[in-house]
Amino acid sequence: MIGDHISIQYRIFARLETQWRTDQGFYTGLDYSAVSVLMDMMQVSDKVSMLDDIRVMEAAALTILNKRE
């Protein structure tokens, strides 16, 4: 199945698409309380490592999301 090749880190990150915090038209980061709830729902055992991985994706996304032309 194609979904088996997608990492759990990305699956969690993608499910957080509506959980971005904003301020004055800029994205400031993910709502970490939502991240925690989702990790619980998906029964993540190593939450510290998972959060580290999600924060890498978050940082890359923030660069793109806040790009102004």
C-alpha positions in Angstrom: 0.0 0.0 0.0 1.3 3.4 -0.9 0.6 4.9 2.5 3.0 2.5 4.1 5.9 4.4 2.6 5.0 7.7 4.2 6.7 8.3 7.5 4.7 8.6 10.7 6.4 12.0 11.2 5.0 13.3 7.9 1.5 11.8 8.6 1.3 13.7 11.8 2.6 16.9 10.3 0.1 16.7 7.4 -2.8 16.1 9.8 -1.9 19.4 11.6 -2.6 21.5 8.5 -5.4 23.4 10.3 -3.4 23.9 13.5 -1.2 26.8 12.5 -1.0 29.9 14.8 -0.9 33.3 13.1 -0.2 36.8 14.2 -0.7 39.9 12.1 -0.9 37.9 8.8 2.2 35.8 9.5 2.4 32.2 10.5 4.2 31.8 13.9 4.1 28.0 14.3 2.0 25.0 15.1 -0.3 24.8 18.1 1.7 22.4 20.2 -1.3 21.4 22.3 -2.9 20.1 19.1 0.4 18.3 18.3 0.3 16.6 21.7 -3.3 15.5 21.3 -2.6 14.1 17.9 0.5 12.2 19.1 -1.6 10.7 21.9 -4.3 9.7 19.4 -1.7 8.1 17.1 -0.1 6.3 20.1 3.4 7.8 19.6 5.7 6.3 22.2 8.7 8.6 21.8 7.0 12.0 21.8 10.3 14.0 22.3 11.9 12.6 19.2 8.6 13.0 17.3 8.3 16.7 18.3 11.9 17.3 17.2 11.1 15.9 13.8 7.9 17.9 13.5 9.8 21.0 14.4 12.2 20.5 11.6 9.3 20.4 9.1 7.6 23.3 10.9 10.7 25.5 10.5 10.9 24.7 6.8 7.2 25.3 6.3 7.4 28.6 8.1 10.0 29.9 5.7 7.7 29.1 2.8 4.4 30.2 4.4 5.8 33.6 5.4 7.5 34.3 2.1 6.4 37.7 0.9 6.9 38.7 -2.7 
